[in-house]
Amino acid sequence: MSLSKQSNKSHISRIEIPSLKEIDLTDSTDSPKSLKIYDLENVDLDDDKIVNCTLQKKLVALFTKENSTNISLFFSAWFLIWCFLIMLSLMGNGFKLLGMKDSSKMFDIVDNPISALMIGILVTVLVQSSSTSTSIIIGLVGADELSVVNAIPMIMGANIGTSVTNTIVSLGSYNDRENYQRAFAGATVHDLFNFLTVLILLPFQWATNFLGIITWELAKNEKPCEGDCKKWEGPIKKIVKPIVSKILIINKKWKSQPDEPLLKSGLLYDWKLSDNEAGILCVSFSIISLCICIYLLIKLLNRLLKGRARKWLVNALAYNKYFSIIIGMLVTILVQSSSITTSTLIPLCAINVITLEQMFPLTLGANIGTTVTGLLAASVAVSNPAEALQVALAHLLFNIMGILIWFPHPKLRAIPLKGARKLGEFANKNKFFPFLYVGTVFFAIPGVAYGITYAVNN
């Protein structure tokens, strides 16, 4: 066997495999160059050793500096999301301390659909949870203290009021104009969908009570809950409850004990703070912490969601618009809060991982998913169960009808999307515009409407 090769190189690298039979060859036509090749025919290779060697190489490859950094960033992102959820819960409890008792009194002056709508918005903004406000409304209907006719517009208002949370969360992108624009647009597409749906359905409901008629046919045979009736709690509450309960616990029997403080126990109770003092402290601390969490989360996601990871997420969301609605619905049912679902998506929208078109169907799915809370509340009603279920079903039908109106047709779908983009542009041009928007839409307008209604009734 001979080998001849012309080369200017003075050295040819050698591969050492001691276990194989070596054959030494010398180039006789040029300066001596020693090469070693191997006779593999008579070598007995151990398959287990080869497999073990391959696994070892793969394990070593996993622990590169880049992979270690990505793993640490991944767990850091989940830790920040956990902190984010705790702060959302703390903020909601803080608003409850500040407004729960006063918000419950608002229901006493409802006498027309417009005042009911505005009170639904204001109550939900004050308690920072549509789940809480709808459960209160359904409870009042079940106790025969509120009529179904007045409760349905309140539910519509609760649908609008719940979108304030993700609008507040979008303010966390304040330091970067481009991120700020995208985050605010992603948040307000939720608002605009709710506003437009109310604009179409409320006058029709006022004139015909069509939701009341349809839901009565569906709920008239509902039986009252007997025995030990407990409402299902989602996993998010179990995750955040151990931390939040150490800070504060709210008295759930406050309706039967109106003179007792809402703050029942916890660290703030041990500090002997009043409801208002504890509420102000919770809201202030949680909003500042939320902004810090969002800022850090955006930085982490920017580093994590690059290349292949970003492509996978984008492809998953681009698969089908209606599939995205189902994803948003299932996630919201799981976490028992549309605010958590939409607020968690805002940082992804800010860094352009999720486009406004992809955010919209996820938001619509969250709107449907949040109605499950009302259905669960109605399922444990011990009196007037049919009427309680009516209100819960009206909430579900309202959102489904809104989706059927604004989502399937591209031209109609473009209306809330264009409106949200325009609001995002305003936020880019003037950083204080979102603050003015939140104050006007969610506080000033419903607050003035409530004040007028209160004055007329008194």
KOLSEGU-631997 format. One line per 8 residues: number of its first residue (from 1); their letters; for each residue x, y, z of C-alpha. Coordinates in nm, 3 decimals. Each point is the difference from the previous one (the first is absolute). Layout:
! KOLSEGU-631997
NUM> a> X:Y:Z ~ ... .
This chain:
! KOLSEGU-631997
1> mslskqsn> 0.000:0.000:0.000 ~ 0.151:0.338:-0.100 ~ -0.094:0.363:0.055 ~ 0.147:0.303:-0.175 ~ -0.095:0.365:0.058 ~ 0.157:0.332:-0.107 ~ -0.007:0.271:0.265 ~ 0.199:0.303:0.117 .
9> kshisrie> -0.090:-0.071:0.360 ~ 0.283:-0.123:0.212 ~ -0.228:-0.175:0.243 ~ -0.299:-0.226:-0.034 ~ -0.216:-0.042:0.312 ~ -0.029:-0.344:0.149 ~ -0.297:-0.162:0.168 ~ 0.084:-0.230:0.284 .
17> ipslkeid> -0.229:-0.299:0.064 ~ 0.216:-0.239:0.201 ~ -0.254:-0.280:0.003 ~ 0.007:-0.039:-0.377 ~ 0.260:-0.180:-0.207 ~ 0.237:0.261:-0.148 ~ 0.149:-0.018:-0.355 ~ 0.294:0.238:-0.051 .
25> ltdstdsp> 0.042:0.143:-0.347 ~ 0.283:0.212:-0.134 ~ -0.008:0.218:-0.307 ~ 0.297:-0.109:-0.206 ~ -0.017:0.278:-0.259 ~ 0.041:0.295:0.233 ~ 0.137:0.080:0.338 ~ -0.104:-0.266:0.246 .
33> kslkiydl> -0.349:0.052:0.130 ~ -0.125:-0.252:0.245 ~ -0.373:-0.075:-0.008 ~ -0.193:-0.242:0.209 ~ -0.313:-0.162:-0.129 ~ -0.200:-0.267:0.170 ~ -0.119:-0.340:-0.092 ~ -0.360:0.001:0.122 .
41> envdlddd> -0.097:-0.336:-0.139 ~ 0.129:-0.209:0.286 ~ -0.085:0.243:0.284 ~ -0.272:-0.103:0.244 ~ -0.177:0.327:0.091 ~ -0.205:0.009:0.323 ~ -0.343:0.155:-0.079 ~ -0.063:0.091:0.366 .
49> kivnctlq> 0.326:0.196:0.018 ~ -0.084:0.188:-0.318 ~ -0.349:0.088:0.133 ~ 0.141:0.108:0.338 ~ 0.260:0.214:-0.173 ~ -0.271:0.167:-0.211 ~ -0.221:0.067:0.305 ~ 0.295:0.148:0.189 .
57> kklvalft> 0.074:0.233:-0.291 ~ -0.364:0.109:-0.014 ~ -0.011:0.063:0.375 ~ 0.320:0.202:-0.017 ~ -0.146:0.197:-0.291 ~ -0.307:0.086:0.211 ~ 0.211:0.169:0.265 ~ 0.158:0.262:-0.222 .
65> kenstnis> 0.015:0.357:0.122 ~ -0.276:0.107:-0.238 ~ -0.236:-0.280:0.106 ~ 0.067:0.061:0.370 ~ -0.082:0.368:-0.050 ~ -0.325:-0.084:-0.182 ~ -0.105:-0.245:0.273 ~ 0.062:0.258:0.273 .
73> lffsawfl> -0.190:0.264:-0.202 ~ -0.290:-0.244:-0.048 ~ -0.037:-0.066:0.373 ~ 0.047:0.371:0.075 ~ -0.285:0.080:-0.239 ~ -0.230:-0.247:0.178 ~ 0.100:0.149:0.336 ~ -0.090:0.347:-0.128 .
81> iwcfliml> -0.335:-0.129:-0.130 ~ -0.065:-0.148:0.346 ~ 0.082:0.338:0.160 ~ -0.217:0.169:-0.263 ~ -0.299:-0.221:0.092 ~ 0.052:0.066:0.371 ~ 0.007:0.376:-0.062 ~ -0.317:-0.020:-0.212 .
89> slmgngfk> -0.175:-0.186:0.282 ~ 0.131:0.248:0.257 ~ -0.117:0.294:-0.212 ~ -0.347:-0.156:-0.033 ~ -0.023:-0.054:0.375 ~ 0.119:0.356:0.061 ~ -0.276:0.139:-0.220 ~ -0.249:-0.222:0.180 .
97> llgmkdss> 0.106:0.150:0.334 ~ -0.044:0.347:-0.143 ~ -0.325:-0.049:-0.187 ~ -0.180:-0.324:0.087 ~ -0.250:0.140:0.251 ~ -0.063:0.317:-0.198 ~ -0.036:-0.191:-0.326 ~ -0.263:-0.229:0.151 .
105> kmfdivdn> -0.212:0.305:0.085 ~ 0.004:0.110:-0.365 ~ -0.239:-0.277:-0.097 ~ -0.276:0.162:0.206 ~ -0.057:0.289:-0.243 ~ -0.023:-0.191:-0.329 ~ -0.316:0.096:-0.184 ~ 0.088:-0.008:-0.372 .
113> pisalmig> 0.243:-0.187:-0.231 ~ 0.240:0.296:-0.042 ~ 0.049:0.048:0.375 ~ 0.031:-0.380:0.036 ~ 0.271:-0.007:-0.271 ~ 0.199:0.282:0.163 ~ -0.027:-0.155:0.346 ~ 0.117:-0.334:-0.145 .
121> ilvtvlvq> 0.309:0.177:-0.141 ~ 0.072:0.193:0.319 ~ -0.046:-0.295:0.237 ~ 0.229:-0.222:-0.210 ~ 0.266:0.273:-0.017 ~ -0.020:0.051:0.377 ~ 0.038:-0.369:0.083 ~ 0.235:-0.067:-0.299 .
129> ssststsi> -0.175:-0.323:-0.087 ~ -0.295:-0.081:-0.224 ~ -0.014:-0.340:0.171 ~ -0.068:0.174:0.332 ~ -0.251:0.250:-0.138 ~ -0.194:-0.259:-0.202 ~ -0.007:-0.232:0.302 ~ -0.141:0.288:0.211 .
137> iiglvgad> -0.261:0.079:-0.267 ~ -0.102:-0.366:-0.034 ~ -0.014:-0.029:0.381 ~ -0.232:0.303:0.021 ~ -0.225:-0.145:-0.271 ~ -0.002:-0.333:0.183 ~ -0.100:0.182:0.320 ~ -0.282:0.179:-0.188 .
145> elsvvnai> 0.155:0.343:0.069 ~ 0.070:0.079:-0.366 ~ -0.212:-0.070:-0.307 ~ 0.132:-0.189:-0.302 ~ -0.095:0.294:-0.226 ~ 0.234:0.234:0.192 ~ 0.266:-0.265:0.059 ~ 0.064:-0.066:-0.372 .
153> pmimgani> 0.122:0.355:-0.080 ~ 0.214:-0.018:0.315 ~ 0.164:-0.315:-0.136 ~ 0.073:0.190:-0.323 ~ 0.161:0.273:0.211 ~ 0.206:-0.258:0.185 ~ 0.126:-0.124:-0.337 ~ 0.127:0.352:-0.076 .
161> gtsvtnti> 0.137:0.063:0.349 ~ 0.218:-0.312:0.007 ~ 0.211:0.129:-0.292 ~ 0.140:0.278:0.222 ~ 0.251:-0.245:0.152 ~ 0.189:-0.078:-0.319 ~ -0.018:0.369:-0.098 ~ 0.174:0.085:0.329 .
169> vslgsynd> 0.253:-0.279:-0.063 ~ 0.084:0.152:-0.342 ~ 0.124:0.313:0.183 ~ 0.297:-0.211:0.117 ~ 0.156:0.047:-0.348 ~ 0.015:0.376:0.055 ~ 0.379:0.027:-0.046 ~ 0.004:-0.118:-0.365 .
177> renyqraf> -0.226:0.182:-0.248 ~ -0.029:-0.286:-0.252 ~ -0.073:-0.260:0.269 ~ -0.239:0.246:0.166 ~ -0.193:0.046:-0.326 ~ -0.033:-0.374:-0.064 ~ -0.089:-0.081:0.364 ~ -0.270:0.269:0.018 .
185> agatvhdl> -0.148:-0.107:-0.334 ~ -0.003:-0.364:0.118 ~ -0.179:0.101:0.319 ~ -0.259:0.233:-0.154 ~ -0.113:-0.246:-0.268 ~ -0.172:-0.176:0.292 ~ -0.165:0.328:0.106 ~ -0.120:0.084:-0.350 .
193> fnfltvli> -0.151:-0.343:-0.059 ~ -0.202:0.035:0.322 ~ -0.105:0.361:-0.076 ~ -0.112:-0.086:-0.353 ~ -0.191:-0.310:0.111 ~ -0.183:0.200:0.270 ~ -0.074:0.273:-0.255 ~ -0.175:-0.257:-0.222 .
201> llpfqwat> -0.167:-0.230:0.255 ~ -0.100:0.231:0.289 ~ -0.264:0.202:-0.195 ~ -0.144:-0.325:-0.138 ~ -0.004:-0.153:0.349 ~ -0.163:0.316:0.143 ~ -0.275:-0.011:-0.264 ~ -0.074:-0.373:-0.004 .
209> nflgiitw> 0.168:-0.173:0.301 ~ 0.100:-0.270:-0.250 ~ 0.281:-0.133:0.224 ~ -0.244:-0.035:0.290 ~ -0.248:-0.192:-0.219 ~ 0.261:-0.236:-0.150 ~ 0.171:-0.073:0.332 ~ -0.329:-0.066:0.181 .
217> elaknekp> -0.076:-0.280:-0.246 ~ 0.343:-0.147:0.070 ~ -0.005:0.042:0.380 ~ -0.363:-0.037:0.109 ~ 0.043:-0.362:0.117 ~ 0.310:0.072:0.214 ~ -0.025:-0.142:0.353 ~ 0.147:0.165:0.313 .
225> cegdckkw> 0.328:-0.133:0.136 ~ -0.047:-0.225:0.302 ~ 0.250:-0.129:0.252 ~ 0.367:0.097:-0.009 ~ 0.026:0.231:-0.303 ~ 0.355:0.111:-0.068 ~ 0.124:0.197:-0.299 ~ 0.305:-0.132:-0.186 .
233> egpikkiv> 0.318:0.204:0.040 ~ 0.251:0.013:-0.284 ~ 0.369:-0.092:0.041 ~ 0.120:0.363:-0.010 ~ -0.179:0.075:0.327 ~ 0.174:-0.298:0.158 ~ 0.337:0.128:-0.125 ~ -0.033:0.358:0.126 .
241> kpivskil> -0.222:-0.058:0.305 ~ 0.278:-0.120:0.238 ~ 0.190:0.329:-0.050 ~ -0.295:0.242:-0.020 ~ -0.170:-0.155:0.306 ~ 0.308:0.079:0.208 ~ -0.034:0.367:-0.098 ~ -0.378:0.035:0.033 .
249> iinkkwks> -0.322:-0.202:0.018 ~ -0.335:0.163:-0.076 ~ -0.311:-0.086:0.199 ~ -0.228:-0.182:-0.244 ~ -0.301:0.039:0.231 ~ 0.010:0.379:-0.020 ~ -0.356:0.018:-0.142 ~ -0.145:-0.144:0.322 .
257> qpdepllk> 0.245:0.202:0.214 ~ -0.013:0.351:-0.154 ~ 0.147:0.169:0.309 ~ 0.305:-0.227:0.013 ~ 0.320:0.091:-0.187 ~ 0.076:-0.184:-0.324 ~ 0.358:-0.074:0.107 ~ -0.023:-0.322:0.197 .
265> sgllydwk> 0.360:-0.115:0.057 ~ 0.351:-0.001:-0.142 ~ 0.307:0.222:0.029 ~ -0.192:0.324:-0.069 ~ -0.256:-0.096:0.264 ~ 0.283:-0.058:0.249 ~ 0.127:0.350:-0.078 ~ -0.347:0.124:0.113 .
273> lsdneagi> -0.070:0.179:-0.330 ~ -0.352:0.106:-0.093 ~ -0.165:-0.125:-0.319 ~ 0.081:0.322:-0.185 ~ 0.363:0.011:0.121 ~ 0.059:-0.365:-0.090 ~ -0.174:0.048:-0.337 ~ 0.212:0.305:-0.093 .
281> lcvsfsii> 0.320:-0.181:0.104 ~ -0.093:-0.314:-0.201 ~ -0.097:0.191:-0.313 ~ 0.306:0.228:0.008 ~ 0.249:-0.280:0.066 ~ -0.158:-0.240:-0.251 ~ -0.014:0.254:-0.286 ~ 0.366:0.096:0.049 .
289> slciciyl> 0.095:-0.369:0.021 ~ -0.205:-0.081:-0.311 ~ 0.185:0.265:-0.199 ~ 0.337:-0.141:0.116 ~ -0.110:-0.358:-0.082 ~ -0.118:0.101:-0.347 ~ 0.321:0.194:-0.073 ~ 0.219:-0.297:0.102 .
297> likllnrl> -0.230:-0.251:-0.172 ~ 0.022:0.189:-0.331 ~ 0.381:0.003:0.025 ~ 0.008:-0.376:0.071 ~ -0.250:-0.089:-0.273 ~ 0.197:0.205:-0.252 ~ 0.303:-0.220:0.070 ~ -0.187:-0.328:0.028 .
305> lkgrarkw> -0.233:0.029:-0.298 ~ 0.257:0.020:-0.275 ~ 0.043:-0.205:-0.312 ~ -0.162:-0.341:0.024 ~ -0.200:0.065:0.322 ~ -0.159:0.313:-0.146 ~ -0.076:-0.183:-0.325 ~ -0.171:-0.289:0.184 .
313> lvnalayn> -0.222:0.237:0.200 ~ -0.092:0.208:-0.304 ~ -0.081:-0.313:-0.205 ~ -0.216:-0.140:0.281 ~ -0.205:0.322:0.022 ~ -0.017:0.039:-0.378 ~ -0.138:-0.353:-0.045 ~ -0.367:0.103:0.013 .
321> kyfsiiig> -0.184:0.306:0.135 ~ -0.283:-0.206:0.145 ~ 0.246:-0.239:0.161 ~ 0.150:0.304:0.176 ~ -0.345:0.082:0.141 ~ -0.018:-0.351:0.144 ~ 0.351:0.037:0.151 ~ -0.099:0.331:0.165 .
329> mlvtilvq> -0.321:-0.155:0.133 ~ 0.167:-0.312:0.144 ~ 0.280:0.197:0.167 ~ -0.253:0.238:0.158 ~ -0.216:-0.287:0.126 ~ 0.313:-0.149:0.154 ~ 0.118:0.320:0.173 ~ -0.355:0.125:0.074 .
337> sssittst> 0.079:0.356:-0.110 ~ -0.007:0.173:-0.339 ~ 0.211:0.280:0.153 ~ 0.284:-0.243:0.071 ~ -0.016:-0.148:-0.353 ~ -0.001:0.332:-0.185 ~ 0.243:0.173:0.238 ~ 0.255:-0.281:-0.038 .
345> liplcain> -0.017:0.039:-0.379 ~ 0.063:0.377:0.005 ~ 0.383:-0.029:0.043 ~ 0.010:-0.242:-0.298 ~ -0.203:0.249:-0.201 ~ 0.235:0.281:0.106 ~ 0.310:-0.173:-0.142 ~ -0.190:-0.096:-0.318 .
353> vitleqmf> 0.011:-0.376:0.061 ~ -0.381:0.009:-0.019 ~ -0.150:0.232:-0.260 ~ -0.320:0.196:0.058 ~ -0.182:-0.235:-0.240 ~ 0.114:-0.300:0.208 ~ -0.082:0.173:0.329 ~ -0.360:0.069:-0.102 .
361> pltlgani> -0.130:-0.362:-0.019 ~ 0.182:-0.091:0.323 ~ -0.182:0.289:0.167 ~ -0.335:-0.117:-0.136 ~ 0.067:-0.349:0.134 ~ 0.083:0.150:0.341 ~ -0.335:0.183:-0.008 ~ -0.182:-0.330:-0.045 .
369> gttvtgll> 0.214:-0.181:0.258 ~ -0.072:0.254:0.273 ~ -0.376:-0.073:-0.021 ~ 0.068:-0.342:0.155 ~ 0.046:0.174:0.338 ~ -0.357:0.131:-0.017 ~ -0.133:-0.340:-0.101 ~ 0.177:-0.157:0.298 .
377> aasvavsn> -0.140:0.269:0.232 ~ -0.351:-0.068:-0.134 ~ 0.044:-0.375:0.051 ~ 0.029:0.046:0.378 ~ -0.301:0.235:0.035 ~ -0.231:-0.122:0.273 ~ -0.291:0.233:-0.089 ~ -0.130:0.128:-0.336 .
385> paealqva> 0.242:-0.230:-0.188 ~ -0.176:0.049:-0.335 ~ 0.040:0.378:0.015 ~ 0.365:-0.028:0.111 ~ 0.072:-0.235:-0.290 ~ -0.181:0.238:-0.234 ~ 0.250:0.278:0.076 ~ 0.299:-0.234:-0.036 .
393> lahllfni> -0.130:-0.126:-0.337 ~ -0.068:0.358:-0.113 ~ 0.367:0.077:0.064 ~ 0.104:-0.297:-0.215 ~ -0.245:0.082:-0.283 ~ 0.105:0.367:0.001 ~ 0.362:-0.096:-0.068 ~ -0.086:-0.266:-0.260 .
401> mgiliwfp> -0.224:0.245:-0.187 ~ 0.273:0.264:0.013 ~ 0.246:-0.244:-0.159 ~ -0.253:-0.095:-0.271 ~ -0.052:0.368:-0.081 ~ 0.360:0.129:0.000 ~ 0.230:-0.291:-0.075 ~ -0.095:-0.219:-0.301 .
409> hpklraip> -0.024:0.275:-0.266 ~ 0.337:0.167:-0.079 ~ -0.149:0.349:-0.046 ~ -0.182:-0.009:0.334 ~ 0.304:-0.157:0.170 ~ 0.211:0.290:-0.127 ~ -0.208:0.258:0.194 ~ 0.125:-0.082:0.356 .
417> lkgarklg> 0.348:-0.076:-0.137 ~ 0.029:0.339:-0.174 ~ -0.137:0.175:0.307 ~ 0.255:-0.172:0.226 ~ 0.285:0.090:-0.239 ~ -0.111:0.363:0.004 ~ -0.004:0.005:0.380 ~ 0.348:-0.156:-0.004 .
425> efanknkf> 0.121:0.281:-0.227 ~ -0.143:0.257:0.240 ~ 0.193:-0.170:0.282 ~ 0.319:0.021:-0.205 ~ -0.047:0.372:-0.069 ~ -0.102:0.086:0.356 ~ 0.107:-0.230:0.282 ~ -0.263:0.144:0.235 .
433> fpflyvgt> -0.289:-0.083:-0.233 ~ -0.053:-0.356:0.144 ~ -0.025:0.146:0.352 ~ -0.260:0.249:-0.124 ~ -0.183:-0.280:-0.185 ~ -0.018:-0.227:0.308 ~ -0.110:0.286:0.227 ~ -0.270:0.119:-0.239 .
441> vffaipgv> -0.143:-0.328:-0.133 ~ 0.012:-0.212:0.313 ~ -0.042:0.255:0.280 ~ -0.128:0.342:-0.108 ~ -0.281:-0.097:-0.239 ~ -0.154:-0.281:0.209 ~ 0.066:0.203:0.319 ~ -0.187:0.305:-0.132 .
449> aygityav> -0.283:-0.222:-0.127 ~ -0.026:-0.163:0.343 ~ 0.002:0.343:0.170 ~ -0.284:0.124:-0.222 ~ -0.206:-0.314:0.061 ~ 0.062:0.022:0.375 ~ -0.105:0.367:0.006 ~ -0.318:-0.069:-0.198 .
457> nn> -0.097:-0.290:0.229 ~ 0.052:0.207:0.312 .
